[in-house]
Amino acid sequence: MKLNAGDCTLYSGGATGAEAEFGAMAERFGVAEVNFTFEGHQISRTRGMRVLTQEELRRGDVSMTYVSRLLNRTYSNAPIMRKVLQTIWYQVNNGMEIYVIGSIQEDGTVKGGTGWGAEFAKICNKPLFVFDQAKNGWFRWEQAAWHSQDTPTIANIHFTGTGTRFLEENGKKAVAELFERSFG
């Protein structure tokens, strides 16, 4: 059974690339949009913009050392990177299903800062779907492994859409097909 788009909310960050595309599709299909950001951060989408306070950002704080170890890479301790990861915490925390556009690396993590969102979704045991632009297909995290799958269908009224700033044509098409399949 398809969800009523008017009952749904997309949680995202409004950044250029995948997040902006998720937002554009949400607006096109009549889905509400919440874009978490922070004071001084430039985002592409301002519809549903939610500027987090310093106190709220602290609630989403995570050890940069922990994130670096979890993702097998080094994350800078720069205040801007910390705030970006804190906003991703809010995106994943509010969504009951997580949709990511990016690329799955050999170690099973997702490339870039988006990787934190995917790992946090795994930790929270939330349904996690990644469209891997390099492999040109959707994957679902299930039973501690990635499994190939057809275009998923959004099944929860509260969902998260995030991903790479470097959106390719196949990633853009994947977002459009996800919304068409779910709400069209």
Backbone as CSV, one residue per row, in Angstrom:
resi,resn,N_x,N_y,N_z,CA_x,CA_y,CA_z,C_x,C_y,C_z
1,MET,0.839,-1.184,0.000,0.000,0.000,0.000,0.885,1.249,0.000
2,LYS,0.628,2.154,-0.926,1.406,3.387,-1.014,1.025,4.342,0.102
3,LEU,2.031,5.067,0.559,1.801,6.099,1.558,1.212,7.330,0.885
4,ASN,0.483,8.126,1.638,0.001,9.416,1.164,1.149,10.404,1.344
5,ALA,1.636,10.974,0.248,2.784,11.891,0.300,2.560,13.031,1.287
6,GLY,1.343,13.507,1.404,1.026,14.615,2.306,1.188,14.271,3.779
7,ASP,1.261,12.977,4.091,1.454,12.538,5.479,2.933,12.330,5.804
8,CYS,3.797,12.460,4.796,5.207,12.094,4.948,6.114,13.295,5.173
9,THR,7.259,13.028,5.813,8.277,14.049,6.028,9.641,13.486,5.665
10,LEU,10.359,14.239,4.835,11.743,13.952,4.489,12.638,14.707,5.457
11,TYR,13.595,14.005,6.069,14.608,14.632,6.920,15.910,14.619,6.149
12,SER,16.512,15.786,6.010,17.714,15.901,5.210,18.556,17.066,5.715
13,GLY,19.534,17.454,4.892,20.414,18.550,5.278,20.423,19.698,4.291
14,GLY,19.741,19.538,3.167,19.623,20.611,2.194,20.893,20.957,1.440
15,ALA,21.943,20.137,1.570,23.218,20.431,0.910,23.126,20.197,-0.595
16,THR,24.023,20.808,-1.328,24.141,20.604,-2.765,24.322,19.116,-3.059
17,GLY,23.752,18.657,-4.141,23.920,17.261,-4.545,22.720,16.421,-4.188
18,ALA,22.973,15.275,-3.566,21.906,14.311,-3.263,20.823,14.910,-2.365
19,GLU,21.229,15.647,-1.324,20.228,16.196,-0.406,19.318,17.191,-1.113
20,ALA,19.871,18.037,-1.964,19.064,18.990,-2.721,18.098,18.256,-3.652
21,GLU,18.551,17.153,-4.231,17.689,16.376,-5.123,16.560,15.698,-4.347
22,PHE,16.869,15.131,-3.184,15.805,14.559,-2.339,14.772,15.641,-2.013
23,GLY,15.240,16.828,-1.678,14.337,17.928,-1.345,13.479,18.360,-2.523
24,ALA,14.083,18.461,-3.700,13.328,18.851,-4.896,12.222,17.846,-5.194
25,MET,12.536,16.552,-5.038,11.529,15.510,-5.277,10.442,15.551,-4.195
26,ALA,10.844,15.805,-2.953,9.850,15.916,-1.871,8.865,17.043,-2.192
27,GLU,9.396,18.179,-2.596,8.535,19.308,-2.927,7.629,18.973,-4.109
28,ARG,8.182,18.342,-5.118,7.404,17.978,-6.312,6.236,17.049,-5.974
29,PHE,6.463,16.109,-5.041,5.434,15.123,-4.711,4.578,15.519,-3.502
30,GLY,4.825,16.688,-2.903,4.011,17.146,-1.776,4.399,16.549,-0.438
31,VAL,5.649,16.124,-0.307,6.175,15.589,0.950,6.776,16.747,1.749
32,ALA,6.470,16.821,3.040,7.061,17.852,3.897,8.571,17.632,3.978
33,GLU,9.291,18.688,4.272,10.755,18.637,4.255,11.292,19.325,5.505
34,VAL,12.241,18.688,6.190,12.964,19.293,7.295,14.446,19.191,6.956
35,ASN,15.094,20.339,6.791,16.516,20.381,6.475,17.281,20.923,7.676
36,PHE,17.997,20.027,8.350,18.769,20.414,9.527,20.048,21.129,9.107
37,THR,20.324,22.251,9.750,21.529,23.012,9.471,21.953,23.731,10.742
38,PHE,22.964,24.568,10.624,23.459,25.328,11.771,23.813,26.737,11.316
39,GLU,23.882,27.629,12.263,24.193,29.036,12.006,25.453,29.164,11.155
40,GLY,25.337,29.918,10.041,26.488,30.171,9.183,26.755,29.124,8.122
41,HIS,25.974,28.055,8.087,26.182,26.981,7.102,25.369,27.287,5.850
42,GLN,26.001,27.221,4.689,25.326,27.470,3.419,24.714,26.171,2.898
43,ILE,23.399,26.180,2.667,22.731,25.007,2.100,21.975,25.414,0.838
44,SER,21.669,24.441,-0.002,20.971,24.697,-1.267,19.458,24.813,-1.085
45,ARG,18.910,24.051,-0.142,17.462,24.031,0.066,17.118,24.719,1.379
46,THR,16.206,25.685,1.286,15.782,26.368,2.513,14.350,26.006,2.907
47,ARG,13.658,25.269,2.053,12.306,24.804,2.403,12.424,23.890,3.620
48,GLY,11.682,24.200,4.672,11.715,23.377,5.876,13.024,23.491,6.642
49,MET,13.753,24.578,6.448,15.057,24.734,7.110,14.876,24.783,8.625
50,ARG,15.679,24.005,9.308,15.648,23.931,10.777,17.062,24.183,11.285
51,VAL,17.303,25.403,11.769,18.618,25.778,12.282,18.741,25.261,13.718
52,LEU,19.694,24.361,13.922,19.899,23.767,15.248,20.645,24.745,16.149
53,THR,20.228,24.809,17.408,20.908,25.656,18.389,22.204,24.973,18.827
54,GLN,23.061,25.712,19.522,24.306,25.128,20.039,24.000,23.956,20.970
55,GLU,22.977,24.095,21.792,22.589,23.012,22.713,22.125,21.788,21.937
56,GLU,21.319,21.996,20.898,20.857,20.874,20.079,22.028,20.199,19.374
57,LEU,22.955,20.990,18.861,24.137,20.413,18.214,24.903,19.540,19.194
58,ARG,25.043,19.992,20.424,25.757,19.192,21.439,25.075,17.852,21.669
59,ARG,23.746,17.813,21.609,23.013,16.549,21.782,23.359,15.542,20.689
60,GLY,23.708,16.028,19.506,24.067,15.152,18.399,25.563,14.947,18.272
61,ASP,26.313,15.334,19.315,27.769,15.244,19.247,28.238,13.796,19.320
62,VAL,29.353,13.551,18.666,29.948,12.225,18.641,31.460,12.399,18.619
63,SER,32.148,11.456,19.181,33.608,11.493,19.194,34.147,11.358,17.779
64,MET,34.961,12.330,17.361,35.563,12.272,16.031,36.502,11.064,15.934
65,THR,37.128,10.703,17.039,38.001,9.523,17.070,37.165,8.268,16.810
66,TYR,35.991,8.177,17.461,35.098,7.034,17.270,34.646,6.936,15.811
67,VAL,34.205,8.050,15.241,33.737,8.050,13.860,34.878,7.664,12.919
68,SER,36.066,8.197,13.164,37.225,7.872,12.326,37.536,6.383,12.369
69,ARG,37.492,5.793,13.558,37.759,4.350,13.680,36.669,3.512,13.029
70,LEU,35.432,3.907,13.261,34.288,3.182,12.708,34.332,3.143,11.177
71,LEU,34.773,4.243,10.589,34.770,4.367,9.137,36.136,4.098,8.499
72,ASN,37.110,3.720,9.315,38.451,3.408,8.807,39.073,4.560,8.022
73,ARG,38.843,5.792,8.494,39.443,6.970,7.879,39.546,8.078,8.907
74,THR,40.232,9.120,8.573,40.441,10.201,9.528,39.501,11.355,9.227
75,TYR,38.791,11.772,10.257,37.943,12.955,10.155,38.589,14.081,10.937
76,SER,38.594,15.213,10.353,39.167,16.400,10.975,38.360,16.776,12.213
77,ASN,39.028,17.377,13.163,38.352,17.855,14.362,37.850,19.283,14.161
78,ALA,37.880,19.755,12.923,37.441,21.113,12.613,35.985,21.307,13.046
79,PRO,35.687,22.472,13.637,34.321,22.735,14.108,33.258,22.546,13.028
80,ILE,33.542,22.916,11.791,32.548,22.767,10.719,32.234,21.294,10.465
81,MET,33.256,20.437,10.433,33.030,19.004,10.205,32.231,18.411,11.357
82,ARG,32.558,18.786,12.573,31.813,18.308,13.738,30.338,18.692,13.618
83,LYS,30.059,19.926,13.229,28.674,20.383,13.106,27.942,19.653,11.986
84,VAL,28.634,19.380,10.888,28.015,18.618,9.797,27.621,17.231,10.297
85,LEU,28.526,16.569,11.018,28.212,15.232,11.556,27.070,15.309,12.571
86,GLN,27.007,16.391,13.333,25.912,16.562,14.294,24.573,16.716,13.571
87,THR,24.561,17.436,12.445,23.301,17.577,11.705,22.895,16.246,11.072
88,ILE,23.872,15.453,10.634,23.576,14.123,10.094,22.948,13.252,11.186
89,TRP,23.424,13.394,12.431,22.846,12.663,13.559,21.345,12.963,13.644
90,TYR,20.974,14.238,13.494,19.551,14.612,13.556,18.771,14.027,12.378
91,GLN,19.366,14.031,11.204,18.681,13.467,10.034,18.340,12.000,10.268
92,VAL,19.329,11.233,10.692,19.139,9.793,10.884,18.256,9.516,12.097
93,ASN,18.421,10.278,13.144,17.636,10.080,14.362,16.142,10.283,14.101
94,ASN,15.800,11.226,13.228,14.394,11.531,12.964,13.758,10.634,11.911
95,GLY,14.536,10.119,10.982,13.994,9.252,9.941,13.896,7.810,10.426
96,MET,12.889,7.116,9.987,12.722,5.707,10.360,13.252,4.779,9.272
97,GLU,13.515,5.342,8.084,14.172,4.644,6.983,15.191,5.623,6.422
98,ILE,16.350,5.089,6.027,17.433,5.954,5.579,17.788,5.617,4.131
99,TYR,17.770,6.639,3.266,18.101,6.500,1.850,19.316,7.366,1.560
100,VAL,20.344,6.752,0.983,21.621,7.417,0.754,22.025,7.254,-0.709
101,ILE,22.538,8.331,-1.286,23.146,8.253,-2.618,24.643,8.437,-2.408
102,GLY,25.443,7.498,-2.886,26.882,7.589,-2.678,27.595,6.407,-3.280
103,SER,28.584,5.916,-2.534,29.261,4.713,-3.000,29.756,3.898,-1.823
104,ILE,29.512,2.596,-1.923,29.902,1.654,-0.872,31.340,1.229,-1.162
105,GLN,32.179,1.366,-0.163,33.595,1.027,-0.315,33.836,-0.447,0.000
106,GLU,35.041,-0.906,-0.297,35.409,-2.308,-0.081,35.192,-2.759,1.367
107,ASP,35.390,-1.852,2.339,35.236,-2.221,3.750,33.781,-2.183,4.223
108,GLY,32.840,-1.912,3.308,31.416,-1.912,3.648,30.899,-0.580,4.142
109,THR,31.775,0.415,4.280,31.324,1.743,4.685,30.982,2.553,3.439
110,VAL,30.259,3.636,3.651,29.905,4.529,2.551,30.909,5.672,2.530
111,LYS,31.325,6.053,1.360,32.353,7.088,1.172,31.904,8.449,1.702
112,GLY,32.869,9.195,2.255,32.646,10.583,2.665,31.928,10.738,3.995
113,GLY,31.538,11.976,4.285,30.816,12.290,5.515,29.492,11.565,5.600
114,THR,28.934,11.267,4.433,27.698,10.489,4.343,27.861,9.143,5.042
115,GLY,29.095,8.655,5.064,29.381,7.375,5.711,28.947,7.341,7.158
116,TRP,29.073,8.487,7.866,28.638,8.544,9.262,27.137,8.306,9.358
117,GLY,26.364,8.902,8.454,24.914,8.694,8.467,24.553,7.236,8.267
118,ALA,25.232,6.584,7.326,24.968,5.168,7.076,25.356,4.316,8.278
119,GLU,26.514,4.593,8.879,26.948,3.821,10.051,26.016,4.048,11.235
120,PHE,25.566,5.282,11.429,24.642,5.576,12.526,23.310,4.847,12.307
121,ALA,22.860,4.767,11.054,21.633,4.017,10.749,21.805,2.543,11.086
122,LYS,22.993,1.991,10.794,23.274,0.589,11.146,23.223,0.413,12.660
123,ILE,23.867,1.322,13.394,23.896,1.251,14.862,22.472,1.301,15.425
124,CYS,21.635,2.140,14.831,20.245,2.292,15.291,19.322,1.208,14.752
125,ASN,19.869,0.316,13.923,19.097,-0.780,13.339,17.905,-0.278,12.519
126,LYS,18.142,0.790,11.761,17.091,1.340,10.906,17.268,0.790,9.490
127,PRO,16.169,0.589,8.762,16.295,0.165,7.373,17.185,1.167,6.616
128,LEU,18.214,0.645,5.949,19.210,1.476,5.284,19.358,1.036,3.826
129,PHE,19.173,1.998,2.927,19.286,1.747,1.492,20.307,2.709,0.903
130,VAL,21.212,2.191,0.096,22.211,3.035,-0.561,22.143,2.798,-2.060
131,PHE,22.034,3.893,-2.802,22.202,3.789,-4.244,23.668,4.073,-4.511
132,ASP,24.375,3.049,-4.976,25.799,3.166,-5.275,25.936,3.630,-6.723
133,GLN,26.383,4.884,-6.889,26.489,5.459,-8.233,27.496,4.701,-9.106
134,ALA,28.598,4.246,-8.502,29.620,3.521,-9.278,29.100,2.167,-9.754
135,LYS,28.309,1.495,-8.905,27.769,0.177,-9.266,26.411,0.284,-9.948
136,ASN,25.869,1.505,-9.993,24.591,1.787,-10.649,23.456,0.912,-10.131
137,GLY,23.346,0.804,-8.800,22.267,-0.004,-8.236,22.027,0.276,-6.771
138,TRP,20.848,-0.146,-6.317,20.456,-0.012,-4.913,20.956,-1.209,-4.107
139,PHE,21.309,-0.944,-2.856,21.724,-1.981,-1.921,21.039,-1.717,-0.586
140,ARG,20.710,-2.807,0.107,20.109,-2.713,1.441,21.046,-3.387,2.436
141,TRP,21.225,-2.743,3.592,22.021,-3.316,4.672,21.127,-4.266,5.439
142,GLU,21.513,-5.539,5.477,20.705,-6.537,6.154,21.612,-7.662,6.635
143,GLN,21.446,-8.046,7.891,22.220,-9.141,8.481,23.727,-8.911,8.302
144,ALA,24.155,-7.690,8.616,25.570,-7.297,8.623,26.251,-7.369,7.259
145,ALA,25.470,-7.203,6.179,26.047,-7.215,4.837,25.163,-6.406,3.883
146,TRP,25.765,-5.967,2.789,25.020,-5.275,1.739,24.435,-6.305,0.773
147,HIS,23.166,-6.100,0.410,22.482,-6.981,-0.527,21.889,-6.133,-1.647
148,SER,22.128,-6.537,-2.885,21.580,-5.851,-4.051,20.057,-5.960,-4.022
149,GLN,19.399,-4.916,-4.493,17.939,-4.984,-4.567,17.409,-4.029,-5.616
150,ASP,16.155,-4.257,-6.035,15.493,-3.358,-6.972,15.229,-2.031,-6.268
151,THR,14.749,-1.063,-7.021,14.414,0.230,-6.431,13.507,0.010,-5.226
152,PRO,13.918,0.515,-4.056,13.064,0.341,-2.883,11.832,1.241,-2.956
153,THR,10.923,1.043,-2.038,9.735,1.884,-1.898,9.733,2.437,-0.484
154,ILE,9.536,3.729,-0.367,9.464,4.363,0.953,8.249,3.794,1.672
155,ALA,8.475,3.267,2.879,7.404,2.573,3.600,7.103,3.198,4.957
156,ASN,7.776,4.292,5.299,7.531,4.954,6.577,7.323,6.442,6.334
157,ILE,6.393,7.041,7.058,6.084,8.459,6.832,7.237,9.388,7.235
158,HIS,8.164,8.902,8.048,9.341,9.689,8.437,10.575,9.015,7.859
159,PHE,11.170,9.628,6.832,12.325,9.013,6.191,13.421,10.055,5.958
160,THR,14.637,9.558,5.813,15.812,10.411,5.624,16.363,10.216,4.226
161,GLY,16.747,11.322,3.597,17.405,11.285,2.293,18.681,12.100,2.366
162,THR,19.801,11.467,2.131,21.091,12.140,2.240,22.052,11.568,1.216
163,GLY,23.261,12.092,1.193,24.238,11.523,0.277,25.271,12.512,-0.208
164,THR,25.936,12.091,-1.243,27.072,12.811,-1.784,26.715,14.182,-2.363
165,ARG,27.666,15.081,-2.279,27.520,16.378,-2.948,27.746,16.212,-4.443
166,PHE,28.418,15.117,-4.836,28.777,14.879,-6.232,27.764,13.945,-6.890
167,LEU,26.555,14.453,-7.050,25.459,13.672,-7.610,25.654,13.503,-9.119
168,GLU,25.593,12.260,-9.567,25.704,11.951,-10.989,24.304,11.731,-11.553
169,GLU,24.205,11.646,-12.873,22.896,11.474,-13.514,22.170,10.229,-13.012
170,ASN,22.904,9.105,-12.821,22.231,7.887,-12.367,21.738,8.034,-10.922
171,GLY,22.437,8.811,-10.099,21.989,9.074,-8.737,20.731,9.926,-8.729
172,LYS,20.714,10.922,-9.596,19.542,11.794,-9.727,18.324,10.989,-10.184
173,LYS,18.559,10.094,-11.150,17.487,9.232,-11.654,16.998,8.281,-10.553
174,ALA,17.911,7.777,-9.733,17.540,6.860,-8.646,16.614,7.547,-7.641
175,VAL,16.891,8.817,-7.322,16.034,9.560,-6.392,14.661,9.763,-7.020
176,ALA,14.626,10.166,-8.280,13.346,10.380,-8.976,12.517,9.096,-9.004
177,GLU,13.168,7.965,-9.327,12.457,6.680,-9.382,11.971,6.248,-8.007
178,LEU,12.751,6.528,-6.969,12.324,6.203,-5.602,11.036,6.939,-5.255
179,PHE,10.982,8.234,-5.561,9.775,9.007,-5.252,8.607,8.605,-6.147
180,GLU,8.870,8.358,-7.438,7.806,7.948,-8.354,7.213,6.615,-7.902
181,ARG,8.060,5.679,-7.553,7.594,4.361,-7.109,6.819,4.459,-5.792
182,SER,7.250,5.361,-4.926,6.629,5.491,-3.604,5.362,6.333,-3.598
183,PHE,5.326,7.393,-4.420,4.221,8.354,-4.328,3.500,8.623,-5.651
184,GLY,4.016,8.084,-6.759,3.451,8.381,-8.077,2.167,7.629,-8.355
